[in-house]
Amino acid sequence: MQRFPGGHAPSTRTYLVHDRIFGIGDDYWINDEHGHHAFLVDGKALRLRETFELKDTDGRVLITLRKKMLSLRDAMTIERDDRPLATIRRKRLSLLRNHYRVELVDGTELDVSGKILDREFAVEYEGELLAEISRRWLTLRDSYGLKIVRADADPTLLIGVAVCVIRMAERERDDD
């Protein structure tokens, strides 16, 4: 099995996100399965383009999520250490469900599909489930869980992918 790029593999593999409408400058914590802070999503208000940073509990930036400028189709990039890691775009011909493609710089492609705005979707690599995002496991209102299924998957990358596709789907809905 291929090891996905970068990052450490924390012992927890399930995360809880207290959902909210995204906005520039919004910050929120992603908790582990025990209720402890695991990652901070930090929205950067004073940037020319939409930017979020995923930080660890010590405030170190693990990845940066940016709306791609000058793109024919809506796209977001994920960067690690100021270097590109992945680009996320909506697939053109997806009729029934939201469908996004994640292109990693090494040529690996991940597929994201499901009901993004309902927080019911999956991230797959070559048809194999990497992560599942769902509200159905939870009784908390306005929250969703992110369960990383494959042991060699990079949690920070998959959390970044989830944050990006949700933000992209919300922008698309708001533009309609």
VEXGUMI-948659 format. One record per atom (N, C-alpha, C): residue in one letter; x, y, z. Coordinates in steps of 0.2 Angstrom, whole numbers, plus 5000, padded with zeros to 4 digits. Example, Ala and Ser with C-alpha at 12.3 -4.5 7.8 and 13.67 -1.06 7.14 Angstrom:
2
a506649725039
a506249785039
a506649845039
s506449895035
s506849955036
s506450005039
END
This chain:
176
m500449945000
m500050005000
m500450065000
q500250114997
q500650174996
q500450225002
r501050245005
r500950295011
r500850365008
f500350395010
f500150465008
f500550515011
p500650565007
p501250615009
p501150645016
g501750645019
g501850685025
g501450675031
g501650715036
g501250715042
g501450655047
h501250665053
h501350615058
h500650575059
a500650515061
a500050475062
a499850475069
p499450525072
p499150515079
p498850455080
s498750435086
s498450375088
s497650375087
t497350435087
t496650435086
t496550435078
r496050405076
r495850405069
r495150435068
t494850455073
t494150485072
t494150555075
y493850605071
y493850675074
y493150695074
l492950745078
l492350775078
l492450855076
v492050875072
v492050945069
v491350975071
h491351035075
h490751065076
h490651115070
d490151095066
d490051125060
d489751195061
r489951245056
r489651305056
r489751335049
i489451385048
i489451415041
i490151445041
f490551435036
f491251455035
f491251535034
g491751565036
g491851635034
g492551655035
i492751705032
i493451725032
i493551745040
g494051725043
g494151745050
g493951695055
d493551645053
d493251605057
d493751555060
d493851535066
d494251485069
d493851435073
y494051375072
y493651325076
y494151265077
w493951225082
w494351165084
w494051105081
i494451055080
i494250995078
i494550945084
n494050905087
n494250865093
n494350795091
d494750765095
d494850695094
d494250655097
e494250585096
e493750545098
e493550545106
h494050575110
h494050585117
h493850655119
g493650695114
g493450765116
g494050815117
h494650795116
h495250835116
h495350875110
h495550935110
h495750975104
h496350935101
a496250935094
a496750895090
a497050945085
f496550985081
f496751035076
f496351095077
l496651155075
l496351215075
l496351235067
v495651245065
v495651275058
v495551355059
d496051385057
d496151455058
d496051495051
g495451535051
g495351565045
g495651635045
k496051655039
k496451715039
k496051765036
a495851815040
a495451875037
a495751925033
l496351935034
l496751985030
l497151965024
r496851915021
r497251895015
r496851915009
l497151915003
l496751934997
l496351874994
r496551814996
r496151764994
r495951715000
e495451684999
e495251645005
e495751595007
t495951595014
t496451555016
t496251525023
f496451465024
f496351435031
f496951395032
e497151395039
e497751355041
e497451305046
l497751245045
l497651185050
l498251185054
k498151195061
k498651195065
k498551145070
d499151125073
d499151075079
d498951115085
t498951075091
t498751115097
t499251155100
d499951155097
d500451205099
d500451265095
g499951265090
g499951325085
g500351325079
r500751265078
r501151255072
r500651245066
v500851275060
v500451265054
v500651195051
l500151155050
l500251085047
l500151095040
i499551125038
i499451135031
i499051195030
t499151225024
t498751285022
t498251275016
l497651295017
l497151285012
l496951355009
r497051355002
r496951424999
r496451414993
k496051464992
k495651464986
k496151484980
k496151444975
k496551454969
k496351514965
m496851554964
m496651614960
m496751604953
l496351644949
l496451634941
l496351564939
s495851534941
s495751464939
s495051464935
l495051424929
l494451424925
l493851394929
r493951344933
r493551314938
r493751324945
d493251324949
d493351334956
d493851284959
a494351304962
a494851254965
a495151284971
m495351234975
m495751254981
m496351214981
t496951244984
t497551204985
t497651194992
i498051134993
i498251125000
i499051125000
e499351165004
e500051165004
e500351145011
r500951115011
r501351095017
r502051125016
d502251165021
d502851195022
d502951245015
d502451275014
d502451325008
d502551295001
r502451225001
r502551194995
r501851154993
p501651154987
p500951124985
p500951054987
l500451034989
l500350964991
l499750934987
a499250974986
a498650944982
a498251004979
t497850984974
t497351034971
t496650994971
i496151034973
i495451004973
i495051044968
r494651004964
r494251034959
r493550994959
r493051024958
r492450984957
r492450954950
k492250894950
k492150854944
k491650884940
r491750884933
r491250914929
r490650874928
l490650814927
l490050774925
l489850724930
s489650754936
s489350724941
s488650744942
l488150704940
l487450724940
l487050714946
l487150664950
l486750654956
l487050674962
r487650674963
r487950694970
r488550734968
n488750774974
n489350814973
n489950764972
h490350784968
h490950744966
h491550784965
y492150774969
y492750814968
y493350774967
r493850794964
r494450764963
r494950794966
v495450754970
v495950784973
v496650754969
e497050804967
e497650784963
e498250804967
l498550754970
l499150764974
l499750774969
v500250814971
v500850834967
v501150774964
d501150714968
d501550654965
d501150614960
g500550644958
g500150614953
g499550564956
t499550554962
t499050514965
t498350554965
e497850524964
e497150554963
e496650524968
l496350564972
l495850544977
l495150564974
d494650524976
d493950544974
d493550564980
v493150614980
v492750634985
v492050634982
s491550604985
s490950604983
s490450584988
g489850614987
g489250604992
g488850674993
k488550674998
k488150734999
k488550785004
i488950825000
i489450865004
i489050915009
l488550945007
l488250995011
l487850965017
d487650905016
d487350865021
d487850835026
r488550835024
r489050805028
r489050735028
e488850705022
e488850635021
e489250615015
f489850605016
f490250595010
f490850555011
a491250525006
a491850485007
a492450505003
v493050495005
v493650505002
v493950435000
e494050424993
e494250364991
e494950364987
y495350314987
y495950304983
y495850244979
e495850244972
e495750194968
e495150144970
g494550174972
g494050134974
g494050114982
e494550124985
e494650104992
e494550164997
l494050145002
l493850205006
l494450225011
l494650285011
l495150315015
l494850345021
a494250385020
a493950425026
a493250425024
e492850425030
e492150435029
e491950495033
i491550545031
i491250605034
i490550595035
s490250595041
s489550585042
s489350625049
r488650635048
r488350665054
r487950605057
r487850555054
r487350505057
r487650465063
w488250475064
w488550435070
w488450485077
l488250545076
l488150595081
l487450615083
t487450635089
t486750665091
t486850735092
l487450765092
l487550835093
l487350865086
r486950925087
r486750965082
r487351005079
d487351015072
d487851045069
d488551025070
s488650955070
s489250925071
s489350865066
y489950855064
y489950795060
y490650755062
g490650695060
g491250655062
g491650635056
l492350635057
l492750615051
l493150555053
k493050495050
k493350435052
k493850415047
i494450405049
i495050385044
i495050315045
v494950285039
v494850205039
v495550175037
r495950205033
r496550165031
r497150195035
a497450145038
a498050165043
a498550205040
d498750195033
d499250235031
d499050305028
a498450325029
a498250385026
a498450445031
d498550505028
d498850565032
d498250595034
p498150605041
p497550635044
p497450705042
t498050745042
t498050815041
t497750825034
l498050785029
l497850795022
l497050785021
l496850725024
l496150715024
l495650765027
i495850785033
i495450845036
i495450905031
g496050915029
g496050975024
g495650965018
v495650905015
v495150895010
v494450905012
a494250875017
a493550885020
a493350955020
v493850995024
v493651065025
v493651105018
c494051085013
c494051115006
c493451105003
v493251035002
v492651024998
v491951055001
i491951055008
i491351085011
i491351155009
r491951195010
r491951265008
r491751275001
m492051234996
m491851244989
m491151234988
a490851174991
a490151164990
a489651224993
e489851254998
e489551305001
e489551364997
r490151384994
r490251434989
r489751424983
e489751364980
e489351354975
e488651364976
r488451334982
r487751344984
r487551424984
d487951454987
d487851534988
d487851564982
d488251544977
d488251574970
d487651564966
d487251514968
d486651494964
d486051534966
END
